Amino acid sequence: MSSSSHVYTSVTSYQVLQRDGNNTATIHLPGQAPQTLGVGGPYTVGNAIQVMVGDVWVMAGQSNMRGYGYILDPVSGESLVTRPLARVHLFGSDEKWTLASEPTHRLALSPRRVHHTLPDPTVRDPTKPSVRGASLGLAFAAKYQAEMNGVPVGLIASAHGGVTIQDWTRSAKDPEQDTLYGAMIGRIKSNGYGNVNGIGSDSSSSSSISISIRNSVAGVLWYQGESNAVTHELADGFYDATKNLIKTCKDDLGDQLPFVVVQIGRHLWDDGTNSIQGWGSVRDDQHNLLLSLTNEARATVTVTATAAEVETMAMAMAMVGEGAGMEVDPTIDVVSSIDCEMDDPVHLSAKGLARVGHRLALAASAIILKTRKDGQSASPRLSEARFQSITLPPSLPQSLPPSLVQGTFPSRPSILVSFVPHDLKWKNTASASASAADIDIDTDTNSNTNANNHINGNGNKRLDVNLAVNGFSLRDSEGNRVYSIIKALVEGPNVRLYISSQAIKAIESREIYVHYGYGKDPICDLETQSGMGLLASSIRIFCE
C-alpha cells in the first residue's frame, strides 16, 4: 500500500474511503477545514452517513466477475450467496454506494453508454441478475476482512459479460462513456478524487490523469479470458494485451497497484472447434503473468530483442522449471478456478465463485501485507518434475498383481512433482506420519481411488494419508497424451505420479511434459489446506 496521500473533495453516504499508508483518509470538503479519519467507521461526514475508511477493490473483467451463478438453488430454493456483511459496501452499477449484497452488478442501471452498446444478457433482461447474479464479491470481502483484521471493504462493480481483452483496451473514444476501461476510471473519479483528463489519449499518465486518483484504490480483481479462449485465433496476443492492461492500470492508478487475476476454469461445451488450444493458451498466458525475467537473465538477452521475445524467454523458462532466470512480480498474483463447481458450460456457480473469492482474498491480502516469500506467489504452481524409480516396500499387500512386483522392472517407475511454495500442505493429506509403505498402487488406468483405510502388511490400519488426486497427464510438446499415469498420490508437499513402462519409453525418446489441468474440461482436485488451488500449467520432466 502506497504511503502517498490523496484528498477526498466529496463524500457520499456508505462510501468506503481508501486508506493511505498511514491508515488514514483525508477529506477536504469545500468551505470546510480538512479532516483526517482513521481506519474503521462508521463516520458521519457532513450529510453523509455510514462512511468507512478501509480498502477499496475494483471488480473488473467479464461475466464470471460480473456474476452469473444462481442466487437461489433451483431445486430447494435455498439461498446460495454470501449474506450482507457489516462494513462491506458496494459502489454498484448505478454508481451509488450501499451496503453490499448480491447481485453486485446490475448493468442495466449503469449511466455509462458502453454497458448498453456492448451485448450482455443482464442488460437485455434487467430481471436476470435477481435469478442469476451471484458473484464472488461478498465471499472475497468476508475472507479479506478475516485476513486483514476486520478492515472495511469497498467493492466497485466494473465487469461486463462476454467481452474480450481487446474490449478493455484504452482508446481515443469518449472514454468514460464508450470504453470499459474509461468507464472503470470514471467510476473511480466519481468517488471524490478530483478531475481525470484525457483518458484514452496518447499522453503519459502524469498528464492524462490527475495525481489525486493515484493510489486511490487498494487494487484490481480481474477475471477475464473465456471470450478469448473460444478459438486459437482469438487467444493470439492475449498475453501482451493483458500485460498492457496491467501496465495501463499501474500507470493510471499507482505503480504498486495490486492486480489479482483469476485463471479461467473449465468449458463444458464441445463446440467441435479447435478451441481446446485456445483454452490452454489463455490459461498458460495467465499463469505466466506472474513471471518476468530477472535482471541477470535480461542481461543475457541481446540488446536488439523485442519485449515480446524477452517475455517468450520467460515463459519458456517457466515451462522447463528454470526458476533461477525468473522472478515473481510482488504486486501480481493469479488464482485457480479450474476445480470449481459450475452452473453451465462456462459460468461458475455461487459455490464455485465463493471458492474463487476466498482465493482472491488470500492472494490480495498477502500482497497488501507483504507476506509472500521472495519469488513465490500465494497460489501453488508447478516447480519441478523428476523421473525416479521407487523400490516397492515388502509390506505391500500380497494381493497386488505379480506384474507390479516382478518382471522387467524390479522397481516402480514414477515422477515426483514438486511445487512452489515448497512447504505446501495439501487438503488431500490428513497426516504426515505415514510411510511410503502405505502407498496402494492401482493398475486400473481409469481409476484413481484413494489409498486410505487399508490394512498394511503388519495388520495395522493405514492412516488416511497419501490420497489420490486428479488432474495430471503426460503429454509431448504437441499436446499428444501419453496414456501412462496409473495413479497420482500426495506425498508430503509433493505429488508422485506412478507410471507405466510405456511412459519410460516415451520419456527416453522425446521431450515429455507433466500437465495439470490440460484441456477444456479436466477433472482437477488438488487444493491446499488454506483453500488455494494449483494453477493449471505444464513443466518438462527431468531425467537424472
C-alpha positions in Angstrom: 0.0 0.0 0.0 1.4 3.4 -1.0 2.3 5.9 1.6 1.1 8.7 -0.7 -1.9 10.6 0.4 -5.0 11.5 -1.6 -7.6 14.0 -0.6 -11.3 13.5 -1.0 -13.2 16.6 -2.1 -16.6 15.0 -1.8 -18.1 12.1 0.2 -21.4 10.3 0.0 -23.3 8.0 2.4 -22.0 4.4 2.7 -18.8 5.3 0.8 -15.6 3.5 1.7 -12.6 5.8 1.6 -9.3 4.2 0.6 -6.8 4.3 3.5 -3.3 5.5 2.8 0.0 4.2 4.1 -0.7 5.8 7.4 -4.1 4.0 7.8 -6.0 7.3 7.4 -8.1 9.1 4.8 -8.0 12.9 4.3 -11.2 14.8 3.5 -11.3 18.4 2.4 -14.9 19.5 1.6 -15.5 22.9 0.0 -15.6 25.6 2.6 -14.6 23.3 5.5 -11.3 22.6 7.2 -9.5 19.3 6.2 -10.1 16.3 8.5 -8.4 13.0 8.8 -10.2 9.8 9.6 -8.6 6.5 10.8 -9.4 3.0 9.5 -12.8 1.9 10.6 -16.1 3.7 11.0 -18.9 4.4 10.5 -18.3 8.1 10.3 -20.7 11.0 9.6 -19.1 13.5 7.2 -21.3 16.5 6.6 -24.6 15.0 5.4 -23.0 11.6 4.5 -23.6 8.8 7.0 -22.1 5.3 7.4 -18.8 6.4 5.8 -16.0 3.9 6.3 -12.2 4.0 5.9 -10.6 0.8 4.6 -9.7 -0.9 1.3 -11.5 -0.4 -2.0 -11.2 -3.1 -4.6 -12.3 -2.9 -8.2 -14.1 -5.9 -9.7 -13.4 -6.0 -13.4 -13.4 -8.4 -16.3 -16.3 -10.4 -17.9 -19.3 -12.4 -16.8 -17.7 -14.7 -14.2 -16.6 -11.5 -12.4 -19.9 -9.8 -13.0 -21.5 -13.0 -11.5 -23.8 -15.4 -13.2 -24.4 -18.0 -10.5 -27.9 -18.9 -9.3 -28.9 -16.7 -6.4 -31.2 -19.5 -5.1 -30.9 -23.2 -5.5 -33.2 -24.1 -8.5 -34.4 -27.2 -6.7 -34.6 -26.4 -3.0 -34.9 -22.6 -3.1 -32.1 -22.2 -0.6 -30.1 -19.1 -0.8 -26.6 -19.8 -2.3 -25.0 -16.4 -1.8 -22.9 -14.8 1.0 -25.1 -12.8 3.2 -24.5 -9.0 3.5 -21.7 -8.2 5.9 -21.0 -5.4 8.3 -18.6 -2.8 7.0 -18.7 -4.2 3.4 -20.1 -1.6 1.0 -20.7 -1.6 -2.8 -20.4 1.1 -5.4 -22.9 -0.6 -7.8 -23.7 -0.3 -11.4 -25.9 2.6 -10.7 -22.9 4.3 -9.2 -24.3 4.7 -5.7 -22.8 3.4 -2.5 -24.9 1.0 -0.5 -24.4 -1.9 1.9 -23.1 -4.7 -0.3 -25.4 -7.5 -1.3 -25.8 -9.9 -4.2 -26.1 -9.3 -7.1 -23.1 -6.9 -7.2 -23.7 -5.9 -10.8 -26.9 -4.6 -12.4 -25.6 -3.3 -15.7 -29.0 -2.1 -16.9 -28.8 0.6 -14.3 -25.4 1.9 -15.4 -25.2 5.5 -16.7 -22.2 4.5 -18.8 -23.1 4.1 -22.5 -20.6 1.3 -23.1 -22.7 -1.1 -20.9 -25.7 -0.6 -23.2 -23.8 -0.8 -26.5 -21.8 -4.0 -25.8 -24.1 -7.0 -25.5 -24.8 -8.6 -22.2 -27.8 -10.8 -21.2 -28.3 -8.9 -18.0 -28.8 -5.7 -19.9 -31.3 -7.3 -22.3 -33.2 -8.7 -19.4 -32.7 -6.5 -16.3 -34.5 -9.0 -14.1 -32.0 -11.7 -14.8 -29.4 -10.7 -12.1 -32.1 -11.4 -9.4 -32.1 -15.1 -10.6 -28.5 -15.5 -11.9 -26.4 -12.8 -10.4 -24.3 -14.4 -7.7 -20.8 -13.1 -7.8 -17.6 -13.6 -5.9 -17.7 -10.2 -4.3 -19.0 -10.8 -0.9 -17.1 -14.1 -0.4 -13.9 -12.1 -1.3 -14.8 -9.4 1.2 -15.6 -11.9 4.0 -12.2 -13.7 3.7 -10.3 -10.4 3.1 -11.7 -9.0 6.3 -10.7 -12.1 8.2 -7.2 -11.8 6.9 -6.9 -8.1 7.4 -8.2 -7.7 11.0 -11.7 -6.6 10.0 -10.8 -3.7 7.8 -13.8 -2.2 6.0 -14.1 -3.2 2.3 -15.5 -1.3 -0.6 -16.3 -3.0 -3.9 -16.5 -1.1 -7.2 -18.6 -3.1 -9.8 -16.9 -2.7 -13.2 -17.3 -6.0 -15.1 -19.2 -6.7 -18.3 -20.2 -10.1 -19.7 -19.0 -11.6 -23.0 -16.1 -9.3 -23.7 -12.6 -9.9 -24.9 -9.4 -8.4 -23.5 -9.3 -6.2 -26.6 -12.6 -4.7 -25.4 -10.8 -3.4 -22.4 -8.2 -1.5 -24.4 -7.9 2.2 -23.7 -9.0 4.1 -26.8 -9.4 7.6 -28.1 -13.2 7.5 -27.9 -15.1 9.3 -25.3 -13.5 7.2 -22.6 -15.9 7.4 -19.7 -18.9 6.6 -21.8 -17.7 4.4 -24.7 -14.9 2.2 -23.3 -14.9 -0.3 -20.5 -11.5 0.9 -19.2 -12.6 4.5 -19.3 -15.9 3.7 -17.5 -13.9 2.0 -14.7 -11.7 5.0 -14.3 -14.8 7.2 -14.5 -16.3 5.4 -11.5 -13.1 5.9 -9.5 -13.1 9.5 -10.5 -16.7 10.0 -9.3 -15.7 9.0 -5.8 -14.3 12.4 -5.0 -10.7 12.1 -6.2 -10.6 15.1 -8.4 -10.5 15.5 -12.2 -9.4 12.9 -14.7 -8.5 14.4 -18.1 -7.7 12.9 -21.4 -8.2 9.2 -20.7 -7.6 7.4 -23.9 -5.1 10.0 -25.2 -1.5 9.1 -26.1 -0.2 11.3 -23.4 1.7 10.0 -20.4 0.0 9.1 -17.2 1.4 12.1 -15.4 -0.5 14.4 -17.7 -3.5 12.3 -18.6 -4.7 11.6 -15.0 -4.7 13.9 -12.0 -2.2 12.7 -9.4 -5.2 12.8 -7.0 -6.6 9.4 -8.1 -3.3 7.5 -8.0 -3.2 5.2 -5.0 -6.9 5.7 -4.5 -8.0 2.1 -4.6 -6.4 -0.9 -2.9 -6.2 -2.9 -6.1 -8.0 -4.7 -9.0 -9.6 -8.1 -9.0 -9.6 -9.4 -12.6 -11.5 -12.3 -14.1 -11.5 -12.4 -17.9 -10.3 -14.7 -20.7 -13.1 -17.0 -21.7 -14.1 -14.9 -24.7 -10.5 -15.0 -25.9 -10.3 -18.8 -25.4 -13.1 -19.6 -27.8 -10.6 -20.0 -30.7 -6.9 -20.2 -31.0 -7.0 -17.1 -33.2 -8.8 -15.0 -30.5 -6.2 -16.3 -28.0 -3.3 -14.9 -30.0 -2.0 -11.8 -28.4 -3.9 -12.4 -25.2 -0.7 -12.3 -23.0 0.6 -9.0 -24.4 -2.9 -7.4 -24.3 -3.3 -8.4 -20.6 0.2 -7.2 -19.7 -0.6 -3.9 -21.4 -3.8 -3.6 -19.4 -2.0 -4.2 -16.2 0.6 -1.6 -17.1 -2.0 0.9 -18.0 -3.8 0.4 -14.7 -0.5 0.9 -12.8 0.4 4.0 -14.8 -3.0 5.5 -14.0 -3.7 4.2 -10.5 -0.3 3.7 -8.9 2.9 1.9 -9.7 2.4 -0.6 -6.8 -1.2 -1.3 -7.6 -2.1 -4.9 -6.7 -3.6 -6.8 -9.6 -5.0 -10.2 -8.8 -6.1 -12.4 -11.7 -8.4 -15.5 -11.9 -7.1 -18.2 -14.3 -10.1 -19.3 -16.4 -11.7 -22.6 -15.5 -13.4 -25.3 -17.5 -15.5 -25.2 -20.6 -18.1 -27.9 -20.7 -19.4 -27.4 -24.2 -17.8 -29.3 -27.1 -18.4 -27.0 -30.0 -16.4 -29.1 -32.5 -13.8 -26.4 -32.9 -10.1 -26.4 -32.0 -10.8 -24.2 -29.0 -9.0 -26.6 -26.8 -5.8 -24.9 -27.9 -7.3 -21.5 -27.2 -8.4 -22.5 -23.7 -5.0 -23.9 -22.9 -3.2 -20.9 -24.4 -5.1 -18.4 -22.3 -4.5 -20.4 -19.1 -0.8 -20.6 -19.9 -0.7 -16.8 -20.5 -2.5 -16.1 -17.3 -0.1 -18.3 -15.3 2.8 -16.6 -16.9 1.6 -13.1 -15.9 3.2 -13.9 -12.6 6.7 -14.2 -14.2 9.3 -12.0 -15.7 13.0 -12.3 -16.3 15.4 -11.3 -13.5 17.8 -8.5 -14.2 20.6 -11.1 -14.5 18.6 -13.1 -17.1 17.7 -10.0 -19.0 21.4 -9.2 -19.2 22.0 -12.3 -21.3 19.4 -11.2 -23.9 20.6 -9.4 -26.9 20.0 -5.7 -26.8 18.0 -6.0 -30.1 15.5 -8.4 -28.5 11.9 -7.2 -28.5 9.8 -7.1 -25.4 7.8 -10.0 -26.8 11.0 -12.0 -27.3 12.0 -11.3 -23.7 8.6 -12.4 -22.4 8.7 -15.5 -24.6 12.0 -16.5 -23.0 10.5 -16.0 -19.5 7.6 -18.3 -20.4 10.0 -20.9 -21.9 11.9 -20.9 -18.6 8.7 -21.3 -16.7 7.8 -24.4 -18.8 11.1 -26.2 -18.1 11.3 -25.1 -14.5 14.4 -22.9 -14.8 13.3 -20.7 -11.9 16.7 -19.1 -11.5 16.1 -16.9 -14.5 12.7 -15.7 -13.4 11.2 -13.6 -10.7 7.6 -13.1 -9.5 6.1 -9.6 -9.6 5.3 -8.8 -5.9 2.1 -6.9 -7.0 0.6 -9.5 -9.2 -0.9 -12.9 -8.4 -3.1 -15.5 -10.2 -5.6 -17.9 -8.6 -7.1 -21.0 -9.9 -10.8 -21.7 -10.8 -10.3 -25.0 -12.7 -11.5 -27.1 -9.8 -14.7 -25.1 -9.0 -18.3 -26.0 -9.4 -20.2 -24.7 -12.4 -23.8 -23.8 -13.3 -23.5 -24.0 -17.1 -20.7 -24.7 -19.7 -18.7 -21.6 -18.9 -20.1 -19.9 -15.7 -19.1 -20.8 -12.1 -21.9 -21.5 -9.6 -22.4 -19.4 -6.5 -20.4 -22.0 -4.5 -17.6 -22.1 -7.2 -17.4 -18.3 -7.2 -17.3 -18.3 -3.4 -14.2 -20.5 -3.5 -12.6 -18.2 -6.0 -13.5 -15.2 -3.9 -11.8 -16.9 -1.0 -8.6 -17.5 -3.0 -8.6 -13.9 -4.3 -8.8 -12.6 -0.8 -5.8 -14.8 0.3 -3.8 -13.6 -2.6 -4.8 -9.9 -2.3 -4.1 -9.8 1.5 -0.7 -11.4 1.0 0.2 -8.7 -1.4 -1.0 -5.9 0.9 0.6 -7.4 4.0 3.8 -8.3 2.1 3.7 -11.9 3.5 4.6 -13.6 0.2 8.0 -15.2 0.3 10.5 -13.9 -2.3 9.9 -15.4 -5.7 6.7 -17.1 -4.7 3.0 -16.5 -5.3 0.1 -17.2 -2.9 -1.1 -19.8 -5.4 0.8 -23.1 -5.7 2.3 -23.8 -9.1 4.5 -26.5 -10.7 8.2 -26.2 -9.9 9.9 -29.5 -11.0 9.0 -32.9 -12.4 11.7 -35.5 -11.8 11.7 -39.1 -13.0 12.5 -41.6 -10.2 12.3 -45.4 -9.7 10.8 -46.4 -6.3 11.5 -49.8 -4.8 8.3 -51.4 -3.7 8.3 -52.0 0.1 7.9 -55.5 1.3 4.8 -54.6 3.4 2.6 -54.0 0.3 -0.4 -56.3 0.3 0.2 -59.8 -1.1 -2.9 -59.3 -3.3 -1.0 -57.0 -5.7 -0.8 -58.3 -9.2 2.6 -60.0 -9.8 3.2 -57.7 -12.8 3.7 -54.8 -10.4 6.3 -56.5 -8.2 8.1 -58.8 -10.7 9.2 -58.7 -14.3 11.3 -56.3 -16.3 11.2 -53.5 -13.8 12.2 -54.6 -10.2 11.2 -51.1 -9.0 8.2 -48.9 -9.7 8.8 -46.0 -12.2 7.4 -42.7 -11.1 7.6 -39.0 -11.5 8.0 -36.8 -8.4 6.3 -33.5 -9.0 7.2 -30.6 -6.7 5.7 -27.1 -6.3 6.3 -23.6 -5.1 5.8 -22.6 -2.4 7.9 -25.6 -1.2 6.2 -26.0 2.2 2.7 -26.8 0.9 0.2 -28.7 3.0 -2.4 -30.3 0.7 -6.0 -31.0 1.7 -5.5 -34.4 0.3 -3.1 -35.2 3.2 -4.6 -35.9 6.6 -1.4 -36.8 8.4 2.3 -36.7 7.7 3.2 -39.7 9.8 2.6 -42.5 7.3 5.5 -44.0 5.4 5.9 -44.9 1.8 4.7 -48.4 2.7 1.2 -47.0 2.9 1.0 -46.5 -0.8 -1.5 -48.7 -2.6 -1.0 -49.0 -6.3 -4.0 -49.4 -8.6 -3.3 -50.9 -12.0 -6.6 -49.6 -13.5 -5.6 -46.6 -15.5 -9.2 -45.4 -15.5 -9.4 -45.5 -11.7 -7.7 -43.2 -9.2 -9.0 -44.5 -6.0 -7.9 -43.4 -2.5 -5.2 -45.2 -0.7 -6.8 -44.9 2.7 -8.4 -47.2 5.2 -6.5 -50.3 4.0 -4.6 -52.9 6.1 -0.8 -52.9 5.7 1.5 -55.9 5.8 1.7 -55.7 9.6 -2.0 -55.9 10.0 -2.3 -52.2 11.1 -4.9 -49.9 9.7 -3.4 -47.3 7.4 -3.7 -43.6 8.1 -5.9 -41.5 5.9 -2.9 -40.1 4.0 -1.4 -40.1 0.5 -4.8 -39.7 -1.0 -5.1 -39.9 -4.8 -5.6 -36.8 -6.8 -6.8 -36.0 -10.2 -5.8 -33.5 -13.0 -2.3 -34.7 -14.1 -1.4 -36.0 -17.5 1.7 -36.7 -19.5 2.0 -35.1 -23.0 4.6 -34.4 -25.6 5.4 -31.0 -26.9 2.5 -31.1 -29.4 0.0 -31.9 -26.6 -0.4 -35.6 -27.5 -1.2 -37.6 -24.5 1.0 -40.4 -23.2 -1.5 -42.8 -21.6 0.6 -43.9 -18.7 -0.3 -42.5 -15.3 -1.5 -45.3 -13.1 -2.1 -43.2 -10.0 -1.2 -39.8 -8.6 -0.7 -39.7 -4.9 0.1 -36.8 -2.5 3.5 -37.4 -0.8 4.1 -34.7 1.8 4.3 -31.4 -0.1 4.8 -33.2 -3.4 2.8 -35.5 -5.7 4.1 -38.7 -7.0 2.9 -40.0 -10.4 3.1 -43.7 -10.7 3.6 -44.5 -14.4 3.8 -47.5 -16.8 6.7 -48.8 -18.7 5.3 -47.2 -21.9 5.9 -43.8 -20.3 9.6 -44.6 -19.8 10.0 -45.3 -23.4 8.3 -42.0 -24.3 10.4 -40.0 -21.8 13.6 -41.6 -23.2 12.7 -40.9 -26.8 11.4 -37.3 -26.7 10.5 -34.4 -24.5 7.6 -35.2 -22.3 5.8 -32.7 -20.0 3.7 -33.1 -16.9 0.4 -31.1 -17.3 -2.1 -30.1 -14.6 -5.5 -29.1 -15.9 -5.0 -29.7 -19.6 -7.9 -29.2 -22.0 -11.3 -27.7 -21.8 -12.9 -29.9 -19.2 -10.3 -31.6 -17.0 -11.1 -33.1 -13.6 -8.9 -31.4 -11.0 -8.9 -31.5 -7.3 -5.6 -30.6 -5.8 -6.1 -27.9 -3.2 -4.1 -26.7 -0.2 -5.4 -26.8 3.3 -5.8 -23.0 3.1 -8.1 -23.4 0.1 -5.7 -22.4 -2.7 -6.0 -24.5 -5.9 -3.0 -25.5 -8.1 -2.7 -23.3 -11.2 -3.1 -25.1 -14.5 0.3 -25.3 -16.2 2.9 -27.7 -17.5 6.6 -28.5 -16.9 9.1 -30.7 -18.6 10.2 -33.9 -17.0 13.8 -34.0 -15.8 15.6 -37.4 -16.0 18.6 -38.0 -13.8 
